[in-house]
């Protein structure tokens, strides 16, 4: 039987930290047309959580108005602002205003930011206080992995800042890095080292397989892009690939025992 996180988090009908691995489908629309098109993808309704990355949205000051005009989803929505590794950084004042507008209109169930700017974290916490919208803190480390213990300490430090969900992503440059990250996720779950539902996973091309198999490491959730640009010249990392590998390796039977989990 799958181990569960000490705390559980519920948004709409989705519970994180329970017996099922939860699938975040991630998209990063550039404009209102792309937002509407991606929201209408057939797979969106089968997700556990829809993650929308705001960094590439051209008219970000209009995002709340644009999404309000086209969204009618029963699944939770997570709005993410990336800082580390982002090609299109978001001005924090504008980002906070956009998040406030979305929260006020009831368009977000989660807000996902990075913990490095403690002042911004405090502002977002104040914004979410009393609203029912939950905070995700995602730390991205591009300096490589020193050890399993380093990854675990990073996850515990993020959790200590008070998010509802904890996510720690390390750049994996080789198989050794992937092993450290996978062992950290497994140890965190087996030893009950984190209270909150969590995802400890890898970024970078070498970490692709760990992201696809993150469920087997003890993670409570994982994020899968709904589409990738055709000219990137690398293996596509898609929701369909995750589900295909899950069936091939019978992860549902081996790990969580409650159907296909998707």
DRENDO-1510 file (C-alpha; in Angstrom, 1 decimal, always signed):
<recs>
REC; n; res; u; v; w
REC; 1; UNK; +0.0; +0.0; +0.0 .
REC; 2; UNK; +1.3; +3.4; -0.9 .
REC; 3; UNK; +2.6; +5.6; +2.0 .
REC; 4; UNK; +0.8; +8.9; +2.4 .
REC; 5; UNK; +2.0; +12.3; +3.3 .
REC; 6; UNK; +1.2; +13.4; +6.9 .
REC; 7; UNK; -0.9; +16.3; +5.6 .
REC; 8; UNK; -3.4; +16.2; +2.8 .
REC; 9; UNK; -4.5; +19.1; +0.7 .
REC; 10; UNK; -7.8; +19.4; -1.1 .
REC; 11; UNK; -8.7; +21.7; -3.9 .
REC; 12; UNK; -12.2; +21.2; -5.5 .
REC; 13; UNK; -12.5; +17.4; -5.8 .
REC; 14; UNK; -8.8; +16.7; -5.9 .
REC; 15; UNK; -7.0; +15.5; -2.8 .
REC; 16; UNK; -3.2; +15.6; -2.8 .
REC; 17; UNK; -1.2; +13.6; -0.3 .
REC; 18; UNK; -3.6; +10.7; -0.3 .
REC; 19; UNK; -3.3; +7.3; -1.9 .
REC; 20; UNK; -3.1; +8.5; -5.5 .
REC; 21; UNK; -0.3; +10.2; -7.5 .
REC; 22; UNK; -1.7; +13.4; -8.9 .
REC; 23; UNK; -0.9; +14.6; -12.4 .
REC; 24; UNK; -0.3; +18.3; -13.1 .
REC; 25; UNK; -0.6; +19.1; -16.8 .
REC; 26; UNK; +1.5; +22.2; -17.5 .
REC; 27; UNK; +1.0; +24.8; -20.2 .
REC; 28; UNK; +2.6; +28.1; -21.0 .
REC; 29; UNK; +0.4; +30.1; -23.4 .
REC; 30; UNK; +1.8; +33.2; -25.1 .
REC; 31; UNK; -1.5; +35.0; -25.7 .
REC; 32; UNK; -5.3; +34.7; -25.4 .
REC; 33; UNK; -5.6; +32.6; -28.6 .
REC; 34; UNK; -3.1; +30.1; -27.3 .
REC; 35; UNK; -4.8; +30.0; -23.9 .
REC; 36; UNK; -8.1; +29.2; -25.4 .
REC; 37; UNK; -6.6; +26.6; -27.7 .
REC; 38; UNK; -4.7; +24.8; -25.0 .
REC; 39; UNK; -7.7; +24.9; -22.6 .
REC; 40; UNK; -9.7; +23.0; -25.2 .
REC; 41; UNK; -7.2; +20.2; -25.6 .
REC; 42; UNK; -9.0; +16.9; -25.0 .
REC; 43; UNK; -6.6; +15.8; -22.3 .
REC; 44; UNK; -7.3; +18.8; -20.1 .
REC; 45; UNK; -10.4; +17.4; -18.6 .
REC; 46; UNK; -8.6; +14.2; -17.5 .
REC; 47; UNK; -5.9; +16.0; -15.5 .
REC; 48; UNK; -5.9; +16.3; -11.7 .
REC; 49; UNK; -4.6; +19.9; -11.8 .
REC; 50; UNK; -4.0; +22.3; -14.6 .
REC; 51; UNK; -0.8; +24.3; -14.2 .
REC; 52; UNK; -0.5; +27.5; -16.2 .
REC; 53; UNK; +2.9; +29.1; -16.3 .
REC; 54; UNK; +2.5; +32.9; -16.7 .
REC; 55; UNK; +6.0; +33.9; -17.8 .
REC; 56; UNK; +5.4; +33.8; -21.6 .
REC; 57; UNK; +2.0; +35.5; -21.6 .
REC; 58; UNK; +2.5; +38.6; -23.7 .
REC; 59; UNK; -0.2; +40.9; -22.3 .
REC; 60; UNK; +0.0; +39.6; -18.7 .
REC; 61; UNK; -2.0; +42.6; -17.3 .
REC; 62; UNK; -4.9; +41.1; -19.3 .
REC; 63; UNK; -4.5; +37.5; -18.2 .
REC; 64; UNK; -7.2; +37.5; -15.5 .
REC; 65; UNK; -9.7; +39.0; -18.0 .
REC; 66; UNK; -8.6; +36.5; -20.7 .
REC; 67; UNK; -8.8; +33.4; -18.6 .
REC; 68; UNK; -12.1; +34.5; -17.1 .
REC; 69; UNK; -13.6; +34.6; -20.6 .
REC; 70; UNK; -12.7; +31.1; -21.5 .
REC; 71; UNK; -12.3; +28.9; -18.5 .
REC; 72; UNK; -15.0; +26.6; -17.1 .
REC; 73; UNK; -13.1; +23.8; -15.6 .
REC; 74; UNK; -14.0; +21.5; -12.7 .
REC; 75; UNK; -10.4; +20.6; -12.0 .
REC; 76; UNK; -8.1; +22.9; -9.9 .
REC; 77; UNK; -6.0; +25.5; -11.6 .
REC; 78; UNK; -2.4; +26.4; -10.4 .
REC; 79; UNK; -0.9; +29.7; -11.6 .
REC; 80; UNK; +2.8; +29.5; -11.7 .
REC; 81; UNK; +5.4; +32.3; -11.9 .
REC; 82; UNK; +8.9; +31.1; -12.6 .
REC; 83; UNK; +12.1; +33.0; -11.6 .
REC; 84; UNK; +15.0; +30.5; -11.8 .
REC; 85; UNK; +15.7; +29.4; -15.4 .
REC; 86; UNK; +13.0; +31.6; -16.9 .
REC; 87; UNK; +13.6; +33.1; -20.3 .
REC; 88; UNK; +10.8; +35.7; -19.7 .
REC; 89; UNK; +11.1; +37.0; -16.1 .
REC; 90; UNK; +7.9; +38.5; -14.6 .
REC; 91; UNK; +8.1; +41.8; -12.8 .
REC; 92; UNK; +7.0; +41.0; -9.3 .
REC; 93; UNK; +4.8; +44.0; -8.9 .
REC; 94; UNK; +2.9; +43.1; -12.1 .
REC; 95; UNK; +2.9; +39.4; -11.1 .
REC; 96; UNK; +1.4; +40.1; -7.7 .
REC; 97; UNK; -1.3; +42.3; -9.3 .
REC; 98; UNK; -2.2; +39.5; -11.8 .
REC; 99; UNK; -2.4; +36.9; -9.0 .
REC; 100; UNK; -4.5; +39.2; -7.0 .
REC; 101; UNK; -7.0; +39.7; -9.8 .
REC; 102; UNK; -7.2; +36.0; -10.5 .
REC; 103; UNK; -7.7; +35.2; -6.8 .
REC; 104; UNK; -10.3; +37.8; -6.5 .
REC; 105; UNK; -12.2; +36.4; -9.5 .
REC; 106; UNK; -12.0; +32.8; -8.2 .
REC; 107; UNK; -9.7; +31.8; -11.1 .
REC; 108; UNK; -7.0; +30.0; -9.1 .
REC; 109; UNK; -6.9; +27.2; -6.6 .
REC; 110; UNK; -3.1; +27.2; -6.2 .
REC; 111; UNK; -0.4; +29.9; -6.7 .
REC; 112; UNK; +3.1; +28.5; -7.4 .
REC; 113; UNK; +6.1; +30.7; -6.8 .
REC; 114; UNK; +9.8; +30.2; -5.9 .
REC; 115; UNK; +11.0; +30.7; -2.3 .
REC; 116; UNK; +14.3; +32.7; -3.0 .
REC; 117; UNK; +12.6; +36.1; -2.6 .
REC; 118; UNK; +11.2; +35.9; +1.0 .
REC; 119; UNK; +9.6; +39.3; +0.6 .
REC; 120; UNK; +7.6; +38.2; -2.4 .
REC; 121; UNK; +6.6; +35.0; -0.6 .
REC; 122; UNK; +5.3; +37.1; +2.3 .
REC; 123; UNK; +3.3; +39.3; -0.1 .
REC; 124; UNK; +1.8; +36.3; -1.8 .
REC; 125; UNK; +0.9; +34.7; +1.6 .
REC; 126; UNK; -0.8; +37.9; +2.7 .
REC; 127; UNK; -2.7; +37.9; -0.6 .
REC; 128; UNK; -3.9; +34.3; -0.2 .
REC; 129; UNK; -4.7; +34.6; +3.5 .
REC; 130; UNK; -8.4; +33.7; +4.1 .
REC; 131; UNK; -9.1; +33.0; +0.4 .
REC; 132; UNK; -8.8; +29.2; +0.3 .
REC; 133; UNK; -6.2; +29.5; -2.5 .
REC; 134; UNK; -3.2; +27.4; -1.5 .
REC; 135; UNK; +0.5; +28.2; -1.9 .
REC; 136; UNK; +3.0; +25.9; -3.8 .
REC; 137; UNK; +6.7; +26.7; -3.3 .
REC; 138; UNK; +8.9; +25.4; -6.0 .
REC; 139; UNK; +12.7; +25.6; -5.6 .
REC; 140; UNK; +14.7; +25.0; -8.8 .
REC; 141; UNK; +18.5; +24.4; -8.4 .
REC; 142; UNK; +20.6; +24.5; -11.6 .
REC; 143; UNK; +24.0; +24.0; -9.8 .
REC; 144; UNK; +23.8; +20.2; -9.8 .
REC; 145; UNK; +23.4; +17.6; -7.1 .
REC; 146; UNK; +25.9; +17.0; -4.4 .
REC; 147; UNK; +24.2; +14.3; -2.4 .
REC; 148; UNK; +20.8; +12.8; -1.4 .
REC; 149; UNK; +21.1; +14.6; +1.9 .
REC; 150; UNK; +21.5; +18.0; +0.1 .
REC; 151; UNK; +18.3; +17.4; -1.8 .
REC; 152; UNK; +16.4; +16.4; +1.4 .
REC; 153; UNK; +17.7; +19.4; +3.3 .
REC; 154; UNK; +16.6; +21.7; +0.5 .
REC; 155; UNK; +13.1; +20.2; +0.6 .
REC; 156; UNK; +12.8; +20.6; +4.3 .
REC; 157; UNK; +14.0; +24.2; +4.1 .
REC; 158; UNK; +11.3; +24.9; +1.5 .
REC; 159; UNK; +8.6; +23.2; +3.6 .
REC; 160; UNK; +9.6; +25.3; +6.6 .
REC; 161; UNK; +8.5; +28.4; +4.8 .
REC; 162; UNK; +4.9; +27.2; +5.1 .
REC; 163; UNK; +3.5; +26.1; +1.7 .
REC; 164; UNK; +0.6; +23.7; +1.2 .
REC; 165; UNK; +2.7; +21.8; -1.4 .
REC; 166; UNK; +6.5; +21.5; -1.6 .
REC; 167; UNK; +8.4; +21.0; -4.8 .
REC; 168; UNK; +12.1; +20.8; -5.2 .
REC; 169; UNK; +13.7; +20.4; -8.7 .
REC; 170; UNK; +17.4; +19.8; -9.3 .
REC; 171; UNK; +19.3; +19.8; -12.5 .
REC; 172; UNK; +20.3; +16.3; -13.3 .
REC; 173; UNK; +23.4; +16.1; -15.5 .
REC; 174; UNK; +24.0; +12.4; -15.4 .
REC; 175; UNK; +22.7; +9.1; -13.9 .
REC; 176; UNK; +24.4; +9.7; -10.6 .
REC; 177; UNK; +22.4; +13.0; -10.1 .
REC; 178; UNK; +19.2; +11.2; -11.0 .
REC; 179; UNK; +20.0; +8.5; -8.4 .
REC; 180; UNK; +20.5; +11.1; -5.7 .
REC; 181; UNK; +17.2; +12.8; -6.5 .
REC; 182; UNK; +15.3; +9.6; -6.7 .
REC; 183; UNK; +16.7; +8.4; -3.4 .
REC; 184; UNK; +15.9; +11.7; -1.7 .
REC; 185; UNK; +12.2; +11.4; -2.8 .
REC; 186; UNK; +12.0; +7.8; -1.7 .
REC; 187; UNK; +13.6; +8.5; +1.7 .
REC; 188; UNK; +11.4; +11.5; +2.3 .
REC; 189; UNK; +8.3; +9.4; +1.9 .
REC; 190; UNK; +9.5; +6.2; +3.6 .
REC; 191; UNK; +10.9; +8.1; +6.6 .
REC; 192; UNK; +8.1; +10.7; +6.9 .
REC; 193; UNK; +10.6; +13.6; +6.5 .
REC; 194; UNK; +8.1; +16.0; +5.0 .
REC; 195; UNK; +4.7; +16.9; +6.3 .
REC; 196; UNK; +3.2; +18.3; +3.1 .
REC; 197; UNK; +2.5; +16.6; -0.2 .
REC; 198; UNK; +5.6; +16.9; -2.3 .
REC; 199; UNK; +7.4; +16.5; -5.6 .
REC; 200; UNK; +11.2; +16.0; -5.5 .
REC; 201; UNK; +12.3; +15.6; -9.1 .
REC; 202; UNK; +14.8; +16.5; -11.9 .
REC; 203; UNK; +15.1; +19.2; -14.5 .
REC; 204; UNK; +17.2; +19.1; -17.6 .
REC; 205; UNK; +17.3; +16.6; -20.5 .
REC; 206; UNK; +19.1; +13.9; -18.5 .
REC; 207; UNK; +16.3; +14.0; -15.9 .
REC; 208; UNK; +13.5; +13.2; -18.4 .
REC; 209; UNK; +13.1; +9.6; -17.3 .
REC; 210; UNK; +13.0; +10.5; -13.6 .
REC; 211; UNK; +10.2; +13.0; -14.3 .
REC; 212; UNK; +8.3; +10.4; -16.2 .
REC; 213; UNK; +8.8; +7.8; -13.4 .
REC; 214; UNK; +8.6; +10.2; -10.5 .
REC; 215; UNK; +5.6; +8.4; -9.2 .
REC; 216; UNK; +7.7; +5.3; -8.4 .
REC; 217; UNK; +10.0; +7.4; -6.2 .
REC; 218; UNK; +7.3; +8.3; -3.7 .
REC; 219; UNK; +6.3; +11.7; -5.0 .
REC; 220; UNK; +2.7; +12.8; -4.4 .
REC; 221; UNK; +2.4; +14.7; -7.7 .
REC; 222; UNK; +4.4; +15.5; -10.9 .
REC; 223; UNK; +4.1; +18.0; -13.7 .
REC; 224; UNK; +3.9; +17.0; -17.4 .
REC; 225; UNK; +3.9; +19.6; -20.3 .
REC; 226; UNK; +0.9; +19.3; -22.5 .
REC; 227; UNK; +2.8; +20.3; -25.6 .
REC; 228; UNK; +6.4; +21.1; -26.7 .
REC; 229; UNK; +7.7; +23.1; -29.6 .
REC; 230; UNK; +8.4; +20.8; -32.6 .
REC; 231; UNK; +11.8; +22.4; -33.3 .
REC; 232; UNK; +13.4; +21.7; -29.9 .
REC; 233; UNK; +15.1; +18.6; -31.3 .
REC; 234; UNK; +14.7; +16.4; -28.2 .
REC; 235; UNK; +12.4; +13.7; -27.1 .
REC; 236; UNK; +8.9; +15.0; -26.3 .
REC; 237; UNK; +8.0; +15.0; -22.7 .
REC; 238; UNK; +4.2; +14.8; -22.8 .
REC; 239; UNK; +1.3; +13.6; -20.7 .
REC; 240; UNK; +0.7; +10.8; -23.3 .
REC; 241; UNK; +4.3; +9.5; -22.8 .
REC; 242; UNK; +3.9; +9.4; -19.1 .
REC; 243; UNK; +0.7; +7.4; -19.4 .
REC; 244; UNK; +2.2; +5.1; -22.0 .
REC; 245; UNK; +5.1; +4.2; -19.8 .
REC; 246; UNK; +2.8; +3.8; -16.8 .
REC; 247; UNK; +0.8; +1.2; -18.7 .
REC; 248; UNK; +3.9; -0.6; -20.0 .
REC; 249; UNK; +5.5; -0.9; -16.5 .
REC; 250; UNK; +2.1; -1.5; -14.7 .
REC; 251; UNK; +2.9; +1.2; -12.2 .
REC; 252; UNK; -0.7; +1.4; -11.0 .
REC; 253; UNK; -0.8; -2.3; -10.1 .
REC; 254; UNK; +2.7; -2.3; -8.6 .
REC; 255; UNK; +2.5; +1.0; -6.6 .
REC; 256; UNK; -0.9; +2.5; -5.8 .
REC; 257; UNK; -3.4; -0.3; -6.5 .
REC; 258; UNK; -6.3; +2.0; -7.5 .
REC; 259; UNK; -6.6; +1.9; -11.2 .
REC; 260; UNK; -4.7; +3.9; -13.7 .
REC; 261; UNK; -4.4; +6.9; -11.5 .
REC; 262; UNK; -4.7; +9.4; -14.3 .
</recs>
